[in-house]
């Protein structure tokens, strides 16, 4: 079962299961990615097939296409495109991370030093 609340929330879904989207455009492009949770406007916006991602906060993980990522906070992990097993906690935490696995950013505007 899936739950979508908000304008265009999960509106492209085809076979994904166990997915929850709350907020305008939350998970709006997901088709087959299962067990995702997105709360906030455009949370997990670009995720199509990634699984088990969790985003709480507007624009959180908005560009992510990978799996097993967690973001909590406004724009947390927004810059990540691929990648897996990333954790971003705090306002704009990890918003400059674009790829990679296992990144952890905690705190407002926290980004790893490359």
C-alpha positions in Angstrom: 0.0 0.0 0.0 1.1 3.6 -0.7 0.0 6.9 0.8 0.3 10.2 -1.1 -1.0 13.6 0.3 -0.3 16.8 -1.6 -0.4 18.2 -5.1 1.5 15.8 -7.4 2.6 13.7 -4.5 3.6 10.3 -5.9 1.7 11.0 -9.1 3.9 8.9 -11.4 3.9 5.7 -9.2 3.4 2.4 -11.0 4.6 -0.6 -9.1 6.3 0.8 -6.0 4.9 -0.4 -2.7 5.3 0.7 0.9 5.8 4.3 0.0 4.6 7.4 1.7 4.7 11.0 0.4 3.3 14.0 2.2 3.8 17.4 0.6 3.5 19.1 -2.7 5.6 17.2 -5.3 7.0 14.8 -2.7 8.2 11.7 -4.5 6.4 13.0 -7.6 8.6 11.1 -10.0 8.8 7.8 -8.2 7.6 4.8 -10.4 9.2 1.6 -9.0 11.2 2.7 -6.0 9.7 1.0 -2.9 9.7 1.7 0.8 10.5 5.4 0.5 9.2 8.0 2.9 9.1 11.7 2.0 7.6 14.5 4.1 7.9 18.1 2.9 7.5 20.0 -0.3 9.6 18.4 -3.1 11.2 15.9 -0.7 12.8 13.1 -2.8 11.5 14.9 -5.9 13.8 13.2 -8.5 13.8 9.7 -7.0 12.4 7.3 -9.6 13.6 3.8 -8.6 15.7 4.3 -5.5 14.5 2.3 -2.5 14.4 2.7 1.3 15.1 6.5 1.3 13.8 8.7 4.1 13.5 12.5 3.8 11.8 14.8 6.3 12.0 18.5 5.4 11.2 20.6 2.4 13.5 19.9 -0.6 15.3 17.2 1.4 17.1 14.7 -0.8 15.3 16.4 -3.7 17.8 15.2 -6.4 18.7 11.8 -5.0 18.3 8.8 -7.3 20.1 6.2 -5.2 19.0 4.0 -2.3 19.3 3.8 1.5 19.7 7.6 2.1 18.4 9.6 5.1 17.9 13.3 5.3 16.2 15.3 8.0 16.1 19.1 7.8 15.3 21.7 5.2 17.3 20.9 2.0 19.3 18.2 3.8 21.2 16.2 1.2 19.6 18.2 -1.6 22.7 18.1 -3.9 23.1 14.3 -3.8 22.3 12.7 -7.1 23.5 9.1 -6.9 25.0 7.6 -3.9 23.8 5.3 -1.1 23.9 4.9 2.6 24.2 8.7 3.2 22.9 10.5 6.3 22.3 14.2 6.5 20.8 15.8 9.6 20.3 19.5 9.9 19.2 22.4 7.8 21.1 22.2 4.5 23.4 19.5 5.9 25.2 17.8 3.0 23.6 20.1 0.4 27.0 20.4 -1.4 27.5 16.7 -1.6 26.8 15.5 -5.1 27.8 11.9 -5.1 29.4 9.2 -3.0 28.4 6.6 -0.5 28.4 6.6 3.3 28.6 10.4 3.8 27.5 11.6 7.2 26.8 15.3 7.8 25.3 16.5 11.1 24.5 20.1 11.8 23.3 23.2 10.0 25.2 23.7 6.7 27.5 20.8 7.6 29.4 19.5 4.6 32.4 17.1 4.3 35.8 18.6 3.5 36.9 17.1 0.2 
